[in-house]
């Protein structure tokens, strides 16, 4: 990952970290996650990575239940969260397949 992150401007990484830390889908619902996710009306696929230790499947599955009509689509990758950075070509293929299915659904 040194080659990936080492080339980045450190200020960019700080900005990304702050964005990640301050992202809160419940800020308009008084901290109520059920209310926040209950407002989602779009067809949704929740796609955790099976080896992701930051966002475990069990957490994503519980949150998925709060989004009406959503589906859980588990991505298989031994790289876990690091698959997001292009280290696993199979990850991208799976995401592309799921997104193609999602976009093919009539609204």
N, C-alpha and C positions, 0 to 999 in steps of 0.2 A: 504494500500500500504506500510505501515511501515514494515510489515513482508517481503515483496518483496525487497524493496530497502534497508532496514536496514541491511540486511545480506551482502550487497555488499561492496567491498572495495571502499572507497571514491575516490581513484584515478581512478578506473574503471569508476565511474559515471562521473568524470570530463572529462575523455577521450571520453566517449560517447557524452557528451554535446558538446565538441569541434568538434567532427566528424559531429554532427547534424548541428552545426552552420556553418561549412565550406563546407558542401556539396552543390555543385552548378553545375547543369547539363549544365549551359550556359558558363562555363569557357573556352570552346574550340570554342565557337561561338560568342565571343565578347559581351556576355550578351544578346544574342538574343534567347529567349525561343522558339519562333516559329521555328527557324532554328535548335535548339538543339533537340526538340521533333520531328521535321520533319525527323530527321535522323534515328528514330526508325523504323526498318523493321520487327521486330518480331511481331507475333500476340500478342496483349496485352489486358489484362483486367485491367481496372482501378477500384479499389475496395475501395471506401471510406466507412466509417462507418457513418450511418445516424445521430448519435448523437455526432459525433466527432467535437469538437469546435476548434481543431488545424488545421484540414484539412476539411473544409466544403464541402459538395457535390457540391455546385455551383462552387467552385474553381477547384475541381477535374474534373467536367464536362467540364469546359472551357479548361483545359489543355488536356483532353482526345480528344477534337476536333482537337488538333494539331498533334495527332498521327494517321496516316492513318490506317484505318481498325480496330481501337481499339473499345472496348466495355466498357460501364459503367455498373458495377455490384455492386449495393449498398448492403452493409452488414448491417443487422439490429441488433443493440445492444444498450440497454439503458445505458450501461457502457461507451459508447463513446470511446475515445482514450484508456482508461484504459482496454478495452477488449483485447488489444494487450498483456496484462500481465497475461492472463489466468483467469480473473475474470468472464468470461462468456462462458460456454461450447458451447452455441449456435453459438458464433462467430467462433470458430474453425470448427464446422460442416459446416457452410456456406462457409468459406474459402476453406476447403477441397473439397466441392462440385464444387466450381468455378474452382479451380485448376485442378481437375479431368477433367472437361469439356475442359479447355484450353489445357491440355496435350493430350487430345484425338483428337485434331484438326490436320489434316494432314498438314505437313509443305509445 
